[in-house]
Amino acid sequence: TYFGKVIYSCIIKYRREKYGSKENVPVEEAILSGEDDFEKRWEEEYKQHLCFLAMQRAKEELPPEELEVFELFAMQGISPALIAAQKKLSLATVYNYRSRVIAALKRYIRELKMNGDDDYEMF
């Protein structure tokens, strides 16, 4: 398949860059010799992909103010007290917004996994 060839090329390129080899390396050898590193990278990419999909869905379904507070607090690390003062919200509301968004993201990721997206059959 097309994506199989893309993955094959990526593995070979990675192995050549890592070990400085210019010769052709059989895909089985490339996969087996770098299996641990490849698996870790694959898993990390997959988790990032799930988080990206969950955030996209959150942007479509959750109130913009809750998402904005979540991004300021959880992603940018701005103090909840400062956010509350700037947005004219109570401190409890800031924490509630963060909790709601986190719960929604967890739910979205769980749904993505239940729909078969955790078996790596994206290609």
C-alpha positions as CSV (number, residue, x, y, z in Angstrom):
1,T,0.0,0.0,0.0
2,Y,1.0,3.6,-0.3
3,F,1.3,4.2,3.4
4,G,3.2,1.0,3.8
5,K,5.8,2.4,1.4
6,V,5.9,5.7,3.2
7,I,6.5,3.9,6.6
8,Y,9.2,1.7,4.9
9,S,10.9,4.8,3.6
10,C,10.7,6.6,7.0
11,I,12.2,3.6,8.8
12,I,15.1,3.3,6.3
13,K,15.7,7.1,6.4
14,Y,15.8,7.0,10.2
15,R,18.2,4.0,10.3
16,R,20.5,5.7,7.8
17,E,20.5,9.0,9.7
18,K,21.1,7.2,13.0
19,Y,23.9,4.9,11.9
20,G,25.2,6.8,8.9
21,S,24.6,4.0,6.5
22,K,24.2,4.8,2.8
23,E,23.4,1.3,1.7
24,N,20.0,-0.3,1.4
25,V,18.8,-1.9,4.6
26,P,16.1,-4.6,4.5
27,V,13.0,-3.4,6.2
28,E,12.9,-6.4,8.6
29,E,16.4,-5.6,9.8
30,A,15.6,-1.9,10.1
31,I,12.5,-2.5,12.2
32,L,14.1,-5.2,14.4
33,S,17.3,-3.4,15.1
34,G,15.5,-0.1,16.1
35,E,12.4,-1.7,17.5
36,D,12.4,-0.2,21.0
37,D,13.1,3.3,19.8
38,F,10.6,3.0,16.9
39,E,7.9,1.6,19.2
40,K,8.4,4.5,21.7
41,R,8.3,7.1,18.9
42,W,5.2,5.5,17.3
43,E,3.4,5.4,20.7
44,E,4.2,9.0,21.4
45,E,3.1,10.1,17.9
46,Y,-0.1,8.1,18.4
47,K,-0.9,9.7,21.7
48,Q,-0.3,13.2,20.3
49,H,-2.6,12.3,17.4
50,L,-5.4,11.2,19.8
51,C,-4.9,14.4,21.9
52,F,-5.1,16.5,18.7
53,L,-8.3,14.8,17.6
54,A,-9.8,15.2,21.1
55,M,-8.9,19.0,21.1
56,Q,-10.5,19.4,17.7
57,R,-13.7,17.9,18.9
58,A,-13.6,19.9,22.1
59,K,-13.3,23.1,20.1
60,E,-16.4,22.1,18.2
61,E,-18.5,21.0,21.2
62,L,-17.4,23.0,24.3
63,P,-18.0,26.6,25.1
64,P,-15.2,28.9,23.9
65,E,-14.8,30.5,27.3
66,E,-14.1,27.2,29.0
67,L,-11.6,26.2,26.4
68,E,-9.8,29.6,26.7
69,V,-9.6,29.2,30.4
70,F,-8.3,25.7,30.0
71,E,-5.6,26.7,27.5
72,L,-4.4,29.6,29.7
73,F,-4.4,27.5,32.9
74,A,-3.4,23.9,31.8
75,M,-1.5,24.5,28.7
76,Q,0.2,27.9,29.2
77,G,0.6,27.6,33.0
78,I,-0.9,30.9,33.9
79,S,-2.0,31.2,37.5
80,P,-5.6,30.5,38.2
81,A,-5.9,33.6,40.3
82,L,-4.6,35.8,37.5
83,I,-7.0,34.1,35.0
84,A,-9.9,34.6,37.4
85,A,-9.1,38.3,37.8
86,Q,-8.6,38.9,34.1
87,K,-11.8,37.1,33.1
88,K,-13.8,38.4,36.1
89,L,-14.5,34.8,37.2
90,S,-14.4,33.2,40.6
91,L,-11.4,31.0,41.3
92,A,-13.8,28.0,41.7
93,T,-15.1,28.7,38.2
94,V,-11.6,28.6,36.7
95,Y,-11.0,25.2,38.3
96,N,-14.4,23.9,37.2
97,Y,-13.8,24.9,33.6
98,R,-10.4,23.1,33.7
99,S,-12.0,20.0,35.2
100,R,-14.9,20.0,32.6
101,V,-12.5,20.3,29.7
102,I,-10.2,17.5,31.0
103,A,-13.2,15.2,31.6
104,A,-14.4,15.9,28.0
105,L,-10.9,15.3,26.6
106,K,-10.7,12.0,28.4
107,R,-14.1,11.0,27.2
108,Y,-13.3,11.9,23.6
109,I,-10.0,9.9,23.7
110,R,-11.8,6.9,25.3
111,E,-14.4,7.1,22.4
112,L,-11.7,7.3,19.8
113,K,-10.0,4.2,21.3
114,M,-13.4,2.3,21.5
115,N,-13.9,3.1,17.8
116,G,-10.8,1.1,16.9
117,D,-8.3,4.0,16.7
118,D,-6.0,2.3,19.2
119,D,-5.1,-0.7,17.1
120,Y,-2.8,1.3,14.8
121,E,-4.8,0.5,11.7
122,M,-4.7,4.1,10.5
123,F,-2.9,3.1,7.3
